[in-house]
Amino acid sequence: MLNQDRSPLGNTRPTPMLDPSVQRTLTNFSLITHGFGSPAIVAAMTAIQNYLTEMLKVVEKTYASVGGGVTSAQPLQLHAGGGTLDQPPQPSAGKLKDRVMMSQEDPAGSRK
């Protein structure tokens, strides 16, 4: 809708494209912001969209090299342990056994 804003700027009076009540509101906003209102918001939103698009490309390229890419049906893996946003990584049996063994040792190094 902001791209269709035809608020007067300087001596120009573009032909309105929007409903008169909507255009009147956008014209008031433009007058309050000295003509920078709608163009500034459109520029900011475009910059944010471009940033997010580039970040998505980086994520897709990073995870494509790791294991086949990211799709909307496949949860994003956080790290090599296999955890996702919904499920934390589960320790393997070997790592779990090592943790149990370490917790049973006393500071001197002998087992209980």
Backbone as XML, in Angstrom:
<?xml version="1.0"?>
<chain id="A" units="angstrom">
  <residue number="1" name="MET">
    <atom name="N" x="0.825" y="-1.168" z="0.000"/>
    <atom name="CA" x="0.000" y="0.000" z="0.000"/>
    <atom name="C" x="0.883" y="1.250" z="0.000"/>
  </residue>
  <residue number="2" name="LEU">
    <atom name="N" x="1.999" y="1.194" z="0.719"/>
    <atom name="CA" x="2.881" y="2.365" z="0.761"/>
    <atom name="C" x="3.512" y="2.647" z="-0.598"/>
  </residue>
  <residue number="3" name="ASN">
    <atom name="N" x="3.702" y="1.613" z="-1.415"/>
    <atom name="CA" x="4.234" y="1.827" z="-2.761"/>
    <atom name="C" x="3.229" y="2.554" z="-3.647"/>
  </residue>
  <residue number="4" name="GLN">
    <atom name="N" x="1.961" y="2.481" z="-3.317"/>
    <atom name="CA" x="0.926" y="3.150" z="-4.103"/>
    <atom name="C" x="0.592" y="4.536" z="-3.572"/>
  </residue>
  <residue number="5" name="ASP">
    <atom name="N" x="1.296" y="4.968" z="-2.544"/>
    <atom name="CA" x="1.060" y="6.292" z="-1.962"/>
    <atom name="C" x="1.386" y="7.367" z="-2.996"/>
  </residue>
  <residue number="6" name="ARG">
    <atom name="N" x="0.455" y="8.257" z="-3.224"/>
    <atom name="CA" x="0.650" y="9.357" z="-4.170"/>
    <atom name="C" x="0.478" y="10.697" z="-3.458"/>
  </residue>
  <residue number="7" name="SER">
    <atom name="N" x="1.185" y="10.839" z="-2.353"/>
    <atom name="CA" x="1.134" y="12.095" z="-1.602"/>
    <atom name="C" x="1.871" y="13.171" z="-2.381"/>
  </residue>
  <residue number="8" name="PRO">
    <atom name="N" x="1.383" y="14.412" z="-2.331"/>
    <atom name="CA" x="2.078" y="15.500" z="-3.029"/>
    <atom name="C" x="3.450" y="15.770" z="-2.419"/>
  </residue>
  <residue number="9" name="LEU">
    <atom name="N" x="4.438" y="15.914" z="-3.270"/>
    <atom name="CA" x="5.800" y="16.245" z="-2.847"/>
    <atom name="C" x="6.225" y="17.502" z="-3.588"/>
  </residue>
  <residue number="10" name="GLY">
    <atom name="N" x="6.539" y="18.535" z="-2.841"/>
    <atom name="CA" x="6.922" y="19.798" z="-3.471"/>
    <atom name="C" x="5.773" y="20.356" z="-4.295"/>
  </residue>
  <residue number="11" name="ASN">
    <atom name="N" x="6.032" y="20.605" z="-5.587"/>
    <atom name="CA" x="5.002" y="21.131" z="-6.482"/>
    <atom name="C" x="4.283" y="20.038" z="-7.256"/>
  </residue>
  <residue number="12" name="THR">
    <atom name="N" x="4.649" y="18.775" z="-7.060"/>
    <atom name="CA" x="4.014" y="17.680" z="-7.813"/>
    <atom name="C" x="2.716" y="17.265" z="-7.144"/>
  </residue>
  <residue number="13" name="ARG">
    <atom name="N" x="1.741" y="16.932" z="-7.958"/>
    <atom name="CA" x="0.448" y="16.437" z="-7.485"/>
    <atom name="C" x="0.103" y="15.178" z="-8.280"/>
  </residue>
  <residue number="14" name="PRO">
    <atom name="N" x="0.680" y="14.022" z="-7.922"/>
    <atom name="CA" x="0.397" y="12.791" z="-8.676"/>
    <atom name="C" x="-1.075" y="12.380" z="-8.538"/>
  </residue>
  <residue number="15" name="THR">
    <atom name="N" x="-1.560" y="11.650" z="-9.526"/>
    <atom name="CA" x="-2.937" y="11.164" z="-9.516"/>
    <atom name="C" x="-3.082" y="10.099" z="-8.444"/>
  </residue>
  <residue number="16" name="PRO">
    <atom name="N" x="-4.042" y="10.262" z="-7.520"/>
    <atom name="CA" x="-4.221" y="9.270" z="-6.454"/>
    <atom name="C" x="-4.632" y="7.904" z="-7.009"/>
  </residue>
  <residue number="17" name="MET">
    <atom name="N" x="-4.096" y="6.840" z="-6.408"/>
    <atom name="CA" x="-4.436" y="5.471" z="-6.799"/>
    <atom name="C" x="-5.246" y="4.777" z="-5.714"/>
  </residue>
  <residue number="18" name="LEU">
    <atom name="N" x="-5.162" y="5.261" z="-4.497"/>
    <atom name="CA" x="-5.809" y="4.610" z="-3.363"/>
    <atom name="C" x="-7.152" y="5.253" z="-3.051"/>
  </residue>
  <residue number="19" name="ASP">
    <atom name="N" x="-7.892" y="4.590" z="-2.168"/>
    <atom name="CA" x="-9.153" y="5.133" z="-1.668"/>
    <atom name="C" x="-8.880" y="6.510" z="-1.055"/>
  </residue>
  <residue number="20" name="PRO">
    <atom name="N" x="-9.745" y="7.507" z="-1.286"/>
    <atom name="CA" x="-9.484" y="8.859" z="-0.776"/>
    <atom name="C" x="-9.239" y="8.933" z="0.729"/>
  </residue>
  <residue number="21" name="SER">
    <atom name="N" x="-9.936" y="8.130" z="1.522"/>
    <atom name="CA" x="-9.710" y="8.183" z="2.978"/>
    <atom name="C" x="-8.321" y="7.658" z="3.341"/>
  </residue>
  <residue number="22" name="VAL">
    <atom name="N" x="-7.864" y="6.623" z="2.652"/>
    <atom name="CA" x="-6.524" y="6.077" z="2.899"/>
    <atom name="C" x="-5.476" y="7.071" z="2.416"/>
  </residue>
  <residue number="23" name="GLN">
    <atom name="N" x="-5.691" y="7.630" z="1.233"/>
    <atom name="CA" x="-4.730" y="8.575" z="0.674"/>
    <atom name="C" x="-4.621" y="9.825" z="1.545"/>
  </residue>
  <residue number="24" name="ARG">
    <atom name="N" x="-5.729" y="10.272" z="2.111"/>
    <atom name="CA" x="-5.719" y="11.451" z="2.985"/>
    <atom name="C" x="-4.831" y="11.187" z="4.214"/>
  </residue>
  <residue number="25" name="THR">
    <atom name="N" x="-4.966" y="10.000" z="4.783"/>
    <atom name="CA" x="-4.143" y="9.638" z="5.946"/>
    <atom name="C" x="-2.666" y="9.581" z="5.572"/>
  </residue>
  <residue number="26" name="LEU">
    <atom name="N" x="-2.357" y="8.974" z="4.437"/>
    <atom name="CA" x="-0.967" y="8.897" z="3.994"/>
    <atom name="C" x="-0.414" y="10.277" z="3.646"/>
  </residue>
  <residue number="27" name="THR">
    <atom name="N" x="-1.257" y="11.142" z="3.098"/>
    <atom name="CA" x="-0.827" y="12.503" z="2.792"/>
    <atom name="C" x="-0.514" y="13.260" z="4.077"/>
  </residue>
  <residue number="28" name="ASN">
    <atom name="N" x="-1.349" y="13.107" z="5.107"/>
    <atom name="CA" x="-1.068" y="13.745" z="6.402"/>
    <atom name="C" x="0.251" y="13.247" z="6.974"/>
  </residue>
  <residue number="29" name="PHE">
    <atom name="N" x="0.486" y="11.932" z="6.889"/>
    <atom name="CA" x="1.742" y="11.360" z="7.374"/>
    <atom name="C" x="2.918" y="11.942" z="6.592"/>
  </residue>
  <residue number="30" name="SER">
    <atom name="N" x="2.771" y="12.065" z="5.286"/>
    <atom name="CA" x="3.829" y="12.617" z="4.452"/>
    <atom name="C" x="4.108" y="14.075" z="4.811"/>
  </residue>
  <residue number="31" name="LEU">
    <atom name="N" x="3.049" y="14.849" z="5.055"/>
    <atom name="CA" x="3.240" y="16.253" z="5.416"/>
    <atom name="C" x="3.925" y="16.395" z="6.772"/>
  </residue>
  <residue number="32" name="ILE">
    <atom name="N" x="3.560" y="15.551" z="7.728"/>
    <atom name="CA" x="4.168" y="15.601" z="9.057"/>
    <atom name="C" x="5.656" y="15.259" z="8.994"/>
  </residue>
  <residue number="33" name="THR">
    <atom name="N" x="6.024" y="14.309" z="8.124"/>
    <atom name="CA" x="7.417" y="13.855" z="8.030"/>
    <atom name="C" x="8.184" y="14.577" z="6.920"/>
  </residue>
  <residue number="34" name="HIS">
    <atom name="N" x="7.637" y="15.673" z="6.417"/>
    <atom name="CA" x="8.285" y="16.493" z="5.389"/>
    <atom name="C" x="8.558" y="15.703" z="4.113"/>
  </residue>
  <residue number="35" name="GLY">
    <atom name="N" x="7.677" y="14.731" z="3.802"/>
    <atom name="CA" x="7.811" y="13.959" z="2.569"/>
    <atom name="C" x="8.669" y="12.714" z="2.685"/>
  </residue>
  <residue number="36" name="PHE">
    <atom name="N" x="9.273" y="12.498" z="3.844"/>
    <atom name="CA" x="10.158" y="11.344" z="4.019"/>
    <atom name="C" x="9.436" y="10.117" z="4.575"/>
  </residue>
  <residue number="37" name="GLY">
    <atom name="N" x="8.199" y="10.237" z="5.004"/>
    <atom name="CA" x="7.485" y="9.182" z="5.705"/>
    <atom name="C" x="7.412" y="7.856" z="4.967"/>
  </residue>
  <residue number="38" name="SER">
    <atom name="N" x="6.562" y="7.778" z="3.958"/>
    <atom name="CA" x="6.356" y="6.515" z="3.235"/>
    <atom name="C" x="7.613" y="6.027" z="2.538"/>
  </residue>
  <residue number="39" name="PRO">
    <atom name="N" x="8.361" y="6.896" z="1.814"/>
    <atom name="CA" x="9.594" y="6.399" z="1.186"/>
    <atom name="C" x="10.601" y="5.852" z="2.197"/>
  </residue>
  <residue number="40" name="ALA">
    <atom name="N" x="10.690" y="6.469" z="3.380"/>
    <atom name="CA" x="11.630" y="5.987" z="4.401"/>
    <atom name="C" x="11.211" y="4.620" z="4.927"/>
  </residue>
  <residue number="41" name="ILE">
    <atom name="N" x="9.921" y="4.425" z="5.155"/>
    <atom name="CA" x="9.436" y="3.132" z="5.650"/>
    <atom name="C" x="9.639" y="2.057" z="4.591"/>
  </residue>
  <residue number="42" name="VAL">
    <atom name="N" x="9.333" y="2.379" z="3.326"/>
    <atom name="CA" x="9.527" y="1.414" z="2.239"/>
    <atom name="C" x="11.010" y="1.047" z="2.124"/>
  </residue>
  <residue number="43" name="ALA">
    <atom name="N" x="11.893" y="2.024" z="2.214"/>
    <atom name="CA" x="13.330" y="1.752" z="2.127"/>
    <atom name="C" x="13.799" y="0.878" z="3.285"/>
  </residue>
  <residue number="44" name="ALA">
    <atom name="N" x="13.334" y="1.158" z="4.495"/>
    <atom name="CA" x="13.727" y="0.362" z="5.660"/>
    <atom name="C" x="13.227" y="-1.070" z="5.539"/>
  </residue>
  <residue number="45" name="MET">
    <atom name="N" x="11.977" y="-1.232" z="5.137"/>
    <atom name="CA" x="11.426" y="-2.589" z="4.990"/>
    <atom name="C" x="12.132" y="-3.361" z="3.875"/>
  </residue>
  <residue number="46" name="THR">
    <atom name="N" x="12.506" y="-2.681" z="2.801"/>
    <atom name="CA" x="13.245" y="-3.326" z="1.716"/>
    <atom name="C" x="14.626" y="-3.757" z="2.201"/>
  </residue>
  <residue number="47" name="ALA">
    <atom name="N" x="15.280" y="-2.905" z="2.984"/>
    <atom name="CA" x="16.594" y="-3.257" z="3.526"/>
    <atom name="C" x="16.501" y="-4.474" z="4.448"/>
  </residue>
  <residue number="48" name="ILE">
    <atom name="N" x="15.484" y="-4.509" z="5.298"/>
    <atom name="CA" x="15.298" y="-5.658" z="6.195"/>
    <atom name="C" x="15.022" y="-6.922" z="5.389"/>
  </residue>
  <residue number="49" name="GLN">
    <atom name="N" x="14.182" y="-6.815" z="4.369"/>
    <atom name="CA" x="13.875" y="-7.978" z="3.537"/>
    <atom name="C" x="15.128" y="-8.477" z="2.813"/>
  </residue>
  <residue number="50" name="ASN">
    <atom name="N" x="15.939" y="-7.574" z="2.288"/>
    <atom name="CA" x="17.178" y="-7.971" z="1.623"/>
    <atom name="C" x="18.142" y="-8.642" z="2.598"/>
  </residue>
  <residue number="51" name="TYR">
    <atom name="N" x="18.238" y="-8.114" z="3.806"/>
    <atom name="CA" x="19.105" y="-8.705" z="4.832"/>
    <atom name="C" x="18.661" y="-10.129" z="5.157"/>
  </residue>
  <residue number="52" name="LEU">
    <atom name="N" x="17.360" y="-10.307" z="5.378"/>
    <atom name="CA" x="16.852" y="-11.643" z="5.705"/>
    <atom name="C" x="17.030" y="-12.611" z="4.541"/>
  </residue>
  <residue number="53" name="THR">
    <atom name="N" x="16.858" y="-12.125" z="3.318"/>
    <atom name="CA" x="17.060" y="-12.979" z="2.141"/>
    <atom name="C" x="18.511" y="-13.445" z="2.064"/>
  </residue>
  <residue number="54" name="GLU">
    <atom name="N" x="19.448" y="-12.533" z="2.287"/>
    <atom name="CA" x="20.864" y="-12.905" z="2.248"/>
    <atom name="C" x="21.228" y="-13.853" z="3.385"/>
  </residue>
  <residue number="55" name="MET">
    <atom name="N" x="20.674" y="-13.639" z="4.567"/>
    <atom name="CA" x="20.943" y="-14.536" z="5.686"/>
    <atom name="C" x="20.390" y="-15.931" z="5.409"/>
  </residue>
  <residue number="56" name="LEU">
    <atom name="N" x="19.230" y="-16.010" z="4.771"/>
    <atom name="CA" x="18.662" y="-17.302" z="4.403"/>
    <atom name="C" x="19.568" y="-18.025" z="3.412"/>
  </residue>
  <residue number="57" name="LYS">
    <atom name="N" x="20.138" y="-17.293" z="2.471"/>
    <atom name="CA" x="21.075" y="-17.894" z="1.521"/>
    <atom name="C" x="22.295" y="-18.454" z="2.236"/>
  </residue>
  <residue number="58" name="VAL">
    <atom name="N" x="22.811" y="-17.707" z="3.234"/>
    <atom name="CA" x="23.977" y="-18.173" z="3.993"/>
    <atom name="C" x="23.638" y="-19.444" z="4.756"/>
  </residue>
  <residue number="59" name="VAL">
    <atom name="N" x="22.477" y="-19.469" z="5.405"/>
    <atom name="CA" x="22.064" y="-20.650" z="6.167"/>
    <atom name="C" x="21.878" y="-21.838" z="5.237"/>
  </residue>
  <residue number="60" name="GLU">
    <atom name="N" x="21.231" y="-21.623" z="4.100"/>
    <atom name="CA" x="21.027" y="-22.722" z="3.160"/>
    <atom name="C" x="22.351" y="-23.247" z="2.634"/>
  </residue>
  <residue number="61" name="LYS">
    <atom name="N" x="23.297" y="-22.343" z="2.320"/>
    <atom name="CA" x="24.593" y="-22.775" z="1.810"/>
    <atom name="C" x="25.378" y="-23.511" z="2.886"/>
  </residue>
  <residue number="62" name="THR">
    <atom name="N" x="25.326" y="-23.037" z="4.118"/>
    <atom name="CA" x="26.054" y="-23.667" z="5.217"/>
    <atom name="C" x="25.527" y="-25.076" z="5.472"/>
  </residue>
  <residue number="63" name="TYR">
    <atom name="N" x="24.231" y="-25.220" z="5.566"/>
    <atom name="CA" x="23.662" y="-26.527" z="5.871"/>
    <atom name="C" x="23.583" y="-27.429" z="4.657"/>
  </residue>
  <residue number="64" name="ALA">
    <atom name="N" x="23.662" y="-26.884" z="3.456"/>
    <atom name="CA" x="23.709" y="-27.716" z="2.261"/>
    <atom name="C" x="25.042" y="-28.454" z="2.211"/>
  </residue>
  <residue number="65" name="SER">
    <atom name="N" x="26.126" y="-27.803" z="2.651"/>
    <atom name="CA" x="27.431" y="-28.450" z="2.644"/>
    <atom name="C" x="27.548" y="-29.472" z="3.773"/>
  </residue>
  <residue number="66" name="VAL">
    <atom name="N" x="26.741" y="-29.322" z="4.832"/>
    <atom name="CA" x="26.796" y="-30.235" z="5.966"/>
    <atom name="C" x="25.983" y="-31.494" z="5.701"/>
  </residue>
  <residue number="67" name="GLY">
    <atom name="N" x="24.771" y="-31.316" z="5.172"/>
    <atom name="CA" x="23.963" y="-32.517" z="5.054"/>
    <atom name="C" x="22.743" y="-32.412" z="4.159"/>
  </residue>
  <residue number="68" name="GLY">
    <atom name="N" x="22.829" y="-31.729" z="3.062"/>
    <atom name="CA" x="21.741" y="-31.783" z="2.118"/>
    <atom name="C" x="20.804" y="-30.598" z="2.114"/>
  </residue>
  <residue number="69" name="GLY">
    <atom name="N" x="21.073" y="-29.573" z="2.865"/>
    <atom name="CA" x="20.261" y="-28.366" z="2.786"/>
    <atom name="C" x="19.136" y="-28.334" z="3.785"/>
  </residue>
  <residue number="70" name="VAL">
    <atom name="N" x="18.455" y="-27.214" z="3.828"/>
    <atom name="CA" x="17.357" y="-26.991" z="4.743"/>
    <atom name="C" x="16.096" y="-26.813" z="3.928"/>
  </residue>
  <residue number="71" name="THR">
    <atom name="N" x="15.070" y="-27.559" z="4.275"/>
    <atom name="CA" x="13.774" y="-27.382" z="3.630"/>
    <atom name="C" x="12.761" y="-27.069" z="4.711"/>
  </residue>
  <residue number="72" name="SER">
    <atom name="N" x="11.593" y="-26.613" z="4.305"/>
    <atom name="CA" x="10.578" y="-26.272" z="5.298"/>
    <atom name="C" x="10.058" y="-27.509" z="6.017"/>
  </residue>
  <residue number="73" name="ALA">
    <atom name="N" x="10.158" y="-28.681" z="5.403"/>
    <atom name="CA" x="9.673" y="-29.903" z="6.037"/>
    <atom name="C" x="10.726" y="-30.538" z="6.943"/>
  </residue>
  <residue number="74" name="GLN">
    <atom name="N" x="11.967" y="-30.096" z="6.835"/>
    <atom name="CA" x="13.066" y="-30.689" z="7.605"/>
    <atom name="C" x="13.463" y="-29.718" z="8.709"/>
  </residue>
  <residue number="75" name="PRO">
    <atom name="N" x="13.457" y="-30.136" z="9.993"/>
    <atom name="CA" x="13.847" y="-29.228" z="11.066"/>
    <atom name="C" x="15.320" y="-28.852" z="10.955"/>
  </residue>
  <residue number="76" name="LEU">
    <atom name="N" x="15.634" y="-27.652" z="11.322"/>
    <atom name="CA" x="16.995" y="-27.155" z="11.287"/>
    <atom name="C" x="17.805" y="-27.796" z="12.407"/>
  </residue>
  <residue number="77" name="GLN">
    <atom name="N" x="18.910" y="-28.467" z="12.063"/>
    <atom name="CA" x="19.748" y="-29.079" z="13.082"/>
    <atom name="C" x="20.687" y="-28.032" z="13.642"/>
  </residue>
  <residue number="78" name="LEU">
    <atom name="N" x="20.769" y="-27.985" z="14.963"/>
    <atom name="CA" x="21.574" y="-26.969" z="15.605"/>
    <atom name="C" x="23.059" y="-27.300" z="15.578"/>
  </residue>
  <residue number="79" name="HIS">
    <atom name="N" x="23.421" y="-28.555" z="15.758"/>
    <atom name="CA" x="24.814" y="-28.956" z="15.745"/>
    <atom name="C" x="24.913" y="-30.441" z="15.453"/>
  </residue>
  <residue number="80" name="ALA">
    <atom name="N" x="26.129" y="-30.945" z="15.407"/>
    <atom name="CA" x="26.365" y="-32.317" z="14.992"/>
    <atom name="C" x="25.766" y="-33.354" z="15.932"/>
  </residue>
  <residue number="81" name="GLY">
    <atom name="N" x="25.368" y="-32.972" z="17.141"/>
    <atom name="CA" x="24.788" y="-33.912" z="18.090"/>
    <atom name="C" x="23.391" y="-34.364" z="17.706"/>
  </residue>
  <residue number="82" name="GLY">
    <atom name="N" x="22.807" y="-33.755" z="16.694"/>
    <atom name="CA" x="21.502" y="-34.201" z="16.224"/>
    <atom name="C" x="20.332" y="-33.471" z="16.837"/>
  </residue>
  <residue number="83" name="GLY">
    <atom name="N" x="20.561" y="-32.472" z="17.673"/>
    <atom name="CA" x="19.459" y="-31.751" z="18.281"/>
    <atom name="C" x="18.780" y="-30.832" z="17.284"/>
  </residue>
  <residue number="84" name="THR">
    <atom name="N" x="17.500" y="-30.603" z="17.489"/>
    <atom name="CA" x="16.751" y="-29.666" z="16.668"/>
    <atom name="C" x="16.186" y="-28.599" z="17.594"/>
  </residue>
  <residue number="85" name="LEU">
    <atom name="N" x="15.427" y="-27.689" z="17.016"/>
    <atom name="CA" x="14.825" y="-26.653" z="17.845"/>
    <atom name="C" x="13.829" y="-27.258" z="18.828"/>
  </residue>
  <residue number="86" name="ASP">
    <atom name="N" x="13.187" y="-28.376" z="18.449"/>
    <atom name="CA" x="12.198" y="-29.009" z="19.303"/>
    <atom name="C" x="12.796" y="-30.041" z="20.250"/>
  </residue>
  <residue number="87" name="GLN">
    <atom name="N" x="13.873" y="-30.723" z="19.833"/>
    <atom name="CA" x="14.425" y="-31.808" z="20.626"/>
    <atom name="C" x="15.920" y="-31.568" z="20.833"/>
  </residue>
  <residue number="88" name="PRO">
    <atom name="N" x="16.383" y="-31.535" z="22.078"/>
    <atom name="CA" x="17.823" y="-31.359" z="22.320"/>
    <atom name="C" x="18.581" y="-32.619" z="21.905"/>
  </residue>
  <residue number="89" name="PRO">
    <atom name="N" x="19.874" y="-32.497" z="21.665"/>
    <atom name="CA" x="20.656" y="-33.665" z="21.262"/>
    <atom name="C" x="20.701" y="-34.705" z="22.369"/>
  </residue>
  <residue number="90" name="GLN">
    <atom name="N" x="20.677" y="-35.942" z="21.979"/>
    <atom name="CA" x="20.758" y="-37.044" z="22.928"/>
    <atom name="C" x="22.201" y="-37.540" z="22.952"/>
  </residue>
  <residue number="91" name="PRO">
    <atom name="N" x="22.794" y="-37.690" z="24.130"/>
    <atom name="CA" x="24.167" y="-38.190" z="24.184"/>
    <atom name="C" x="24.219" y="-39.640" z="23.725"/>
  </residue>
  <residue number="92" name="SER">
    <atom name="N" x="25.316" y="-39.982" z="23.068"/>
    <atom name="CA" x="25.475" y="-41.363" z="22.634"/>
    <atom name="C" x="25.752" y="-42.244" z="23.845"/>
  </residue>
  <residue number="93" name="ALA">
    <atom name="N" x="25.607" y="-43.560" z="23.674"/>
    <atom name="CA" x="25.791" y="-44.491" z="24.788"/>
    <atom name="C" x="27.199" y="-44.394" z="25.356"/>
  </residue>
  <residue number="94" name="GLY">
    <atom name="N" x="28.210" y="-44.218" z="24.501"/>
    <atom name="CA" x="29.592" y="-44.124" z="24.963"/>
    <atom name="C" x="29.820" y="-42.889" z="25.808"/>
  </residue>
  <residue number="95" name="LYS">
    <atom name="N" x="29.295" y="-41.753" z="25.372"/>
    <atom name="CA" x="29.473" y="-40.519" z="26.129"/>
    <atom name="C" x="28.737" y="-40.592" z="27.460"/>
  </residue>
  <residue number="96" name="LEU">
    <atom name="N" x="27.536" y="-41.172" z="27.455"/>
    <atom name="CA" x="26.764" y="-41.293" z="28.678"/>
    <atom name="C" x="27.492" y="-42.192" z="29.666"/>
  </residue>
  <residue number="97" name="LYS">
    <atom name="N" x="28.054" y="-43.297" z="29.181"/>
    <atom name="CA" x="28.798" y="-44.219" z="30.042"/>
    <atom name="C" x="30.006" y="-43.517" z="30.654"/>
  </residue>
  <residue number="98" name="ASP">
    <atom name="N" x="30.730" y="-42.711" z="29.847"/>
    <atom name="CA" x="31.886" y="-41.981" z="30.359"/>
    <atom name="C" x="31.468" y="-41.003" z="31.457"/>
  </residue>
  <residue number="99" name="ARG">
    <atom name="N" x="30.327" y="-40.323" z="31.278"/>
    <atom name="CA" x="29.849" y="-39.384" z="32.293"/>
    <atom name="C" x="29.515" y="-40.099" z="33.594"/>
  </residue>
  <residue number="100" name="VAL">
    <atom name="N" x="28.867" y="-41.251" z="33.493"/>
    <atom name="CA" x="28.506" y="-42.010" z="34.691"/>
    <atom name="C" x="29.770" y="-42.474" z="35.404"/>
  </residue>
  <residue number="101" name="MET">
    <atom name="N" x="30.747" y="-42.957" z="34.637"/>
    <atom name="CA" x="31.983" y="-43.434" z="35.232"/>
    <atom name="C" x="32.728" y="-42.294" z="35.927"/>
  </residue>
  <residue number="102" name="MET">
    <atom name="N" x="32.749" y="-41.108" z="35.316"/>
    <atom name="CA" x="33.443" y="-39.966" z="35.908"/>
    <atom name="C" x="32.744" y="-39.507" z="37.181"/>
  </residue>
  <residue number="103" name="SER">
    <atom name="N" x="31.426" y="-39.587" z="37.217"/>
    <atom name="CA" x="30.702" y="-39.130" z="38.398"/>
    <atom name="C" x="30.872" y="-40.092" z="39.567"/>
  </residue>
  <residue number="104" name="GLN">
    <atom name="N" x="31.282" y="-41.337" z="39.303"/>
    <atom name="CA" x="31.470" y="-42.311" z="40.376"/>
    <atom name="C" x="32.885" y="-42.292" z="40.935"/>
  </residue>
  <residue number="105" name="GLU">
    <atom name="N" x="33.777" y="-41.511" z="40.324"/>
    <atom name="CA" x="35.155" y="-41.434" z="40.806"/>
    <atom name="C" x="35.280" y="-40.385" z="41.885"/>
  </residue>
  <residue number="106" name="ASP">
    <atom name="N" x="36.129" y="-40.662" z="42.879"/>
    <atom name="CA" x="36.371" y="-39.650" z="43.897"/>
    <atom name="C" x="37.546" y="-38.776" z="43.460"/>
  </residue>
  <residue number="107" name="PRO">
    <atom name="N" x="37.813" y="-37.673" z="44.147"/>
    <atom name="CA" x="38.877" y="-36.762" z="43.719"/>
    <atom name="C" x="40.251" y="-37.433" z="43.615"/>
  </residue>
  <residue number="108" name="ALA">
    <atom name="N" x="40.487" y="-38.503" z="44.367"/>
    <atom name="CA" x="41.793" y="-39.163" z="44.316"/>
    <atom name="C" x="41.935" y="-40.032" z="43.076"/>
  </residue>
  <residue number="109" name="GLY">
    <atom name="N" x="40.818" y="-40.277" z="42.377"/>
    <atom name="CA" x="40.902" y="-41.036" z="41.132"/>
    <atom name="C" x="40.482" y="-42.480" z="41.275"/>
  </residue>
  <residue number="110" name="SER">
    <atom name="N" x="40.183" y="-42.964" z="42.502"/>
    <atom name="CA" x="39.764" y="-44.356" z="42.653"/>
    <atom name="C" x="38.236" y="-44.444" z="42.554"/>
  </residue>
  <residue number="111" name="ARG">
    <atom name="N" x="37.736" y="-45.592" z="42.117"/>
    <atom name="CA" x="36.305" y="-45.776" z="41.942"/>
    <atom name="C" x="35.650" y="-46.225" z="43.237"/>
  </residue>
  <residue number="112" name="LYS">
    <atom name="N" x="34.380" y="-45.840" z="43.367"/>
    <atom name="CA" x="33.620" y="-46.220" z="44.553"/>
    <atom name="C" x="33.061" y="-47.614" z="44.413"/>
  </residue>
</chain>
